[in-house]
Every structure is written in C-alpha cells, then in structure tokens.
Amino acid sequence: MAVLPKSPADIEKMREAGRLAAEVLAILKPHVRPGVSTEELDRIAYEHIVNVQQAIPANVGYRGFPKTLCTSVNHVICHGIPNAGKILKDGDIVNCDVTVIKDGWHGDTSRMYCVGTPSVLGKRLVDTTYDAMMAGIRAVRPGATLGDVGHAIQQVAEAAGFTIVREYCGHGIGRVYHDDPQVLHYGKPGTGLRLESGMTFTVEPMVNAGKALTRVLPDGWTVVTKDHSLSAQWEHTVAVTGDGFEILTPWPDAA
C-alpha cells in the first residue's frame, strides 16, 4: 500500500475544503431541534454548500447516494439517508456527516448533536465517542503507526463499557474521497502503516452502547446496531505534520 504524502500546497487546499465542511455542520447546529426533519437539515446543508460556498456536496450521487448529508439517528451507526418522514424528537442523538469538494479537494467531517435533552446514556456515549476520536488524533505524529491510533481510540471506548464498530473505518482523503490507508478504530500499538508528514486521512470512530454487531437496512445504505442500542460517531480530517497533527476540519463554534 503506497500512501503518498501531500505537498504543503495540497494541504492548504485541503485546509480550505475542510474549513467549508466544518462550517456546514456549524450552521446546522441551531436547526437541530425537536420537530425538524432530517430532510430539512439536508436542504439547509445543500443550499449552503452550493449557493454560499460555491462548492460541491460530495455525497450527492456518490455510488448512488441521494443526499448531501448522512443523518444517523439513535441506533443508526452511519449512512442514514435524510428524509421528510424522519422527524427529530426530544432526547434523540444524531450524527450529521458531510463532505465538501472545493477546487477538486475533499473536506470530510461529522459531529453529534443532542436534540433537546438527551438520556444520561446518550450523553455519555456522545461524550465518550468524542474523547475516543480525540485520543486517536493525539496519537498521530511522524513515526507513529495506525495501530497506535486505533489502540488509543479503543482504550477510551472500551474503558467506558462501550464497543467499537469494526466493519467501518476512517480513510485516506485528498483529491480522492475514499483512498488508502484504511484507518481502523481499534488495534495494537506499533502495528500497521507508519505515519509520515504530509499524510492525510479521517479519524471517525463509531461507538455502540451495546454490542458491536451491525446490520444494513434494505435501502443498501443505512447501517444500524443489530441489538438496537444507541450509536455515536465523530469525525475529523487530519494531516500528519512535522511534529504531530493538524485537524483540517476544525469546527468554528468549537462544537
């Protein structure tokens, strides 16, 4: 697996695409409330990307996916399809995942939102998953391995009594949406690809409150927990720098 580092000029392009993707999730925040449909959130995101940012929503038409956002509510792990019939209610937790293409470069990020007042378990799962993502990101530096990253994530999630989804992972990104390397959210320290300055990839753990088992719904996209337990996910695009990492998708409102 040859993973080619990006040049400083490439990273600058990705920084801009990442900034735009993060901006989309920030402008959604006040709209994520009881009574709103996931279709409405998708419309807001699409119009902002196309009309304000003059960029391209990468998900629309990607391998047949019909929408701008993936909206994954409660027991949906990932790839939930926005629709007018899915109305958010008080206590829900929802992940919105967006990728923006600007000047040919991709910026990919997702975040969790609590709708109204979440359950104690839901809030703890959301917070733990964020902490797990950040633990993985903090392990990124030249000379570290992807196994170090996955292990850091796994430790945080499992220490809280939660489980890591194994079938879906982070990925290399740049001009190509899903590229090498695969970034597993579990692993053994010192194993896997050794990181070099200029590499770019996503860190996006999916963490379940129950068992790690998954199921894909008949629409061919929506992935749910097999035991119907809650699931949460956060995602950043990161670059390996000379002495550590840079988050290329920092949220302007600091989440």
C-alpha positions as CSV (number, residue, x, y, z in Angstrom):
1,M,0.0,0.0,0.0
2,A,1.7,3.2,-1.2
3,V,0.4,6.2,0.6
4,L,1.8,9.4,-0.9
5,P,2.3,12.4,1.3
6,K,0.6,15.7,0.2
7,S,2.6,18.8,-0.5
8,P,2.2,22.0,1.5
9,A,0.2,23.4,-1.4
10,D,-2.1,20.4,-1.4
11,I,-2.6,20.6,2.4
12,E,-3.6,24.2,2.0
13,K,-6.3,23.2,-0.5
14,M,-7.5,20.5,1.9
15,R,-7.5,23.0,4.8
16,E,-9.9,25.2,2.8
17,A,-12.2,22.3,1.9
18,G,-12.1,21.1,5.5
19,R,-13.0,24.6,6.7
20,L,-16.0,24.7,4.5
21,A,-17.2,21.2,5.6
22,A,-16.9,22.2,9.3
23,E,-18.8,25.5,8.6
24,V,-21.7,23.4,7.2
25,L,-22.0,21.5,10.5
26,A,-21.8,24.7,12.5
27,I,-24.7,26.4,10.6
28,L,-26.8,23.3,11.1
29,K,-26.5,23.4,14.9
30,P,-29.4,25.8,15.7
31,H,-31.7,23.9,13.3
32,V,-31.2,20.5,15.1
33,R,-34.2,20.6,17.4
34,P,-37.3,18.7,18.1
35,G,-39.8,18.8,15.2
36,V,-37.3,19.3,12.4
37,S,-36.9,16.6,9.7
38,T,-33.6,15.2,8.6
39,E,-34.7,16.2,5.0
40,E,-34.8,19.8,6.2
41,L,-31.3,19.6,7.6
42,D,-30.1,18.2,4.3
43,R,-31.8,21.0,2.4
44,I,-30.0,23.6,4.5
45,A,-26.7,21.9,4.1
46,Y,-27.1,21.6,0.3
47,E,-28.1,25.2,-0.2
48,H,-25.2,26.5,1.9
49,I,-22.6,24.4,0.1
50,V,-23.9,25.2,-3.4
51,N,-25.1,28.8,-3.0
52,V,-22.9,30.3,-0.3
53,Q,-19.7,28.3,-0.5
54,Q,-20.0,27.7,-4.3
55,A,-18.6,24.2,-3.7
56,I,-19.8,20.7,-4.4
57,P,-21.6,18.4,-2.0
58,A,-19.5,15.2,-2.4
59,N,-22.2,12.8,-1.2
60,V,-24.8,13.6,-3.8
61,G,-24.7,10.8,-6.4
62,Y,-21.6,9.2,-4.8
63,R,-22.1,5.5,-5.6
64,G,-25.8,6.3,-5.9
65,F,-26.2,8.0,-2.5
66,P,-29.1,10.6,-3.0
67,K,-28.4,13.3,-0.4
68,T,-25.9,15.8,0.8
69,L,-25.7,14.6,4.5
70,C,-25.7,11.3,6.1
71,T,-28.1,11.7,9.1
72,S,-27.8,8.9,11.6
73,V,-30.2,9.0,14.5
74,N,-30.0,7.0,17.7
75,H,-29.4,3.3,16.7
76,V,-28.3,4.2,13.2
77,I,-24.5,3.8,13.1
78,C,-23.8,5.6,9.8
79,H,-25.0,6.4,6.3
80,G,-28.6,7.3,7.3
81,I,-30.5,8.8,4.4
82,P,-32.2,12.1,5.2
83,N,-36.0,12.0,4.6
84,A,-39.1,14.1,5.2
85,G,-40.6,11.4,7.4
86,K,-37.8,11.3,9.9
87,I,-38.7,13.9,12.5
88,L,-36.3,14.5,15.3
89,K,-37.7,14.4,18.8
90,D,-36.6,15.4,22.3
91,G,-33.9,13.0,23.6
92,D,-32.6,11.9,20.2
93,I,-28.9,11.9,19.4
94,V,-28.0,12.4,15.7
95,N,-24.8,12.4,13.7
96,C,-24.6,14.6,10.6
97,D,-21.8,13.7,8.2
98,V,-20.8,16.0,5.3
99,T,-18.1,16.1,2.7
100,V,-17.4,19.2,0.6
101,I,-15.3,19.4,-2.6
102,K,-13.6,22.7,-3.3
103,D,-11.2,23.1,-6.2
104,G,-11.0,19.3,-6.5
105,W,-10.1,18.6,-2.9
106,H,-12.3,16.9,-0.2
107,G,-13.1,18.0,3.3
108,D,-14.9,15.4,5.4
109,T,-16.2,15.8,9.0
110,S,-19.1,14.7,11.2
111,R,-20.4,15.5,14.6
112,M,-23.0,14.5,17.1
113,Y,-25.9,16.7,18.1
114,C,-28.2,16.2,21.1
115,V,-31.8,17.0,20.3
116,G,-33.4,18.7,23.3
117,T,-32.3,16.8,26.5
118,P,-30.6,13.5,25.8
119,S,-30.7,10.5,28.1
120,V,-27.9,10.0,30.5
121,L,-26.6,7.1,28.5
122,G,-26.9,9.0,25.2
123,K,-24.9,12.0,26.5
124,R,-22.3,9.7,28.0
125,L,-22.0,7.8,24.7
126,V,-21.7,11.0,22.7
127,D,-19.0,12.5,25.0
128,T,-17.0,9.2,25.2
129,T,-17.0,8.9,21.4
130,Y,-15.7,12.4,21.1
131,D,-13.0,11.7,23.6
132,A,-12.1,8.5,21.8
133,M,-11.7,10.3,18.5
134,M,-9.5,12.9,20.1
135,A,-7.4,10.3,21.8
136,G,-6.8,8.7,18.3
137,I,-6.0,12.1,16.8
138,R,-3.5,12.9,19.6
139,A,-1.6,9.7,18.7
140,V,-1.0,11.0,15.2
141,R,2.6,12.0,14.6
142,P,5.5,11.0,12.3
143,G,6.8,7.6,13.2
144,A,3.7,6.5,15.0
145,T,1.5,3.8,13.4
146,L,-2.1,3.4,12.6
147,G,-2.2,0.7,15.2
148,D,-1.3,3.3,17.8
149,V,-4.2,5.4,16.6
150,G,-6.7,2.6,16.7
151,H,-5.5,1.4,20.1
152,A,-5.9,4.9,21.6
153,I,-9.5,5.0,20.4
154,Q,-10.3,1.5,21.5
155,Q,-8.9,2.1,25.0
156,V,-11.2,5.1,25.7
157,A,-14.4,3.5,24.3
158,E,-13.9,0.1,26.0
159,A,-12.9,1.6,29.3
160,A,-16.4,3.2,29.3
161,G,-18.1,-0.1,28.7
162,F,-18.9,0.6,25.0
163,T,-17.9,-1.2,21.8
164,I,-16.1,-0.2,18.6
165,V,-17.8,-0.9,15.3
166,R,-15.3,-3.0,13.2
167,E,-16.8,-3.0,9.7
168,Y,-16.4,0.7,9.0
169,C,-13.3,2.8,9.4
170,G,-11.5,6.0,8.6
171,H,-9.8,6.5,5.2
172,G,-7.2,8.4,3.3
173,I,-8.6,11.5,1.6
174,G,-7.5,14.3,-0.7
175,R,-8.4,14.5,-4.4
176,V,-9.9,11.1,-3.9
177,Y,-12.8,10.8,-1.4
178,H,-12.0,7.3,0.0
179,D,-8.4,6.5,-0.5
180,D,-5.7,4.5,1.2
181,P,-5.0,4.0,4.0
182,Q,-7.8,2.4,6.0
183,V,-7.8,3.8,9.5
184,L,-9.2,1.2,11.9
185,H,-10.6,2.4,15.2
186,Y,-9.0,-0.5,17.1
187,G,-5.6,-2.1,17.0
188,K,-2.3,-2.9,18.6
189,P,0.4,-0.3,19.3
190,G,3.3,-0.4,16.9
191,T,1.5,-2.2,14.1
192,G,0.2,-1.1,10.7
193,L,1.3,1.7,8.5
194,R,4.0,4.0,9.8
195,L,2.9,7.7,9.6
196,E,4.8,10.3,7.6
197,S,4.5,14.1,7.5
198,G,2.0,15.1,4.7
199,M,-0.3,12.1,5.0
200,T,-4.0,12.9,5.3
201,F,-6.8,10.8,6.5
202,T,-10.0,10.7,8.6
203,V,-10.4,9.6,12.1
204,E,-14.1,8.7,12.7
205,P,-14.9,6.1,15.3
206,M,-18.3,4.6,15.5
207,V,-19.1,3.5,19.1
208,N,-22.1,1.5,20.3
209,A,-23.7,1.4,23.7
210,G,-24.4,-2.3,23.2
211,K,-22.8,-4.9,21.1
212,A,-20.6,-4.1,18.1
213,L,-22.7,-6.1,15.7
214,T,-24.2,-4.2,12.7
215,R,-26.9,-4.7,10.1
216,V,-27.5,-2.9,6.8
217,L,-31.1,-2.0,6.0
218,P,-32.8,-2.9,2.7
219,D,-32.0,0.6,1.3
220,G,-28.5,-0.7,0.9
221,W,-27.0,2.3,2.9
222,T,-28.4,2.7,6.4
223,V,-26.2,0.8,8.9
224,V,-27.8,0.1,12.3
225,T,-26.9,-1.6,15.5
226,K,-28.1,-5.2,15.4
227,D,-29.3,-5.0,19.0
228,H,-31.0,-1.6,18.5
229,S,-28.6,0.0,21.0
230,L,-27.5,3.6,20.6
231,S,-24.5,4.5,18.5
232,A,-22.4,7.7,18.1
233,Q,-19.7,8.9,15.8
234,W,-17.5,11.9,15.4
235,E,-15.1,12.6,12.5
236,H,-12.2,14.9,11.6
237,T,-9.9,15.0,8.6
238,V,-6.3,15.3,9.9
239,A,-2.9,15.8,8.4
240,V,0.4,14.5,9.8
241,T,2.7,17.4,10.4
242,G,6.4,17.5,11.1
243,D,5.9,17.1,14.8
244,G,2.3,15.9,15.3
245,F,-1.0,16.5,13.6
246,E,-3.3,19.3,12.3
247,I,-7.1,19.0,12.3
248,L,-8.1,20.2,8.9
249,T,-11.8,20.3,9.8
250,P,-11.9,22.5,13.0
251,W,-15.4,23.4,13.9
252,P,-15.8,27.2,14.0
253,D,-18.1,27.0,17.0
254,A,-15.8,24.5,18.8
255,A,-18.7,22.0,18.9
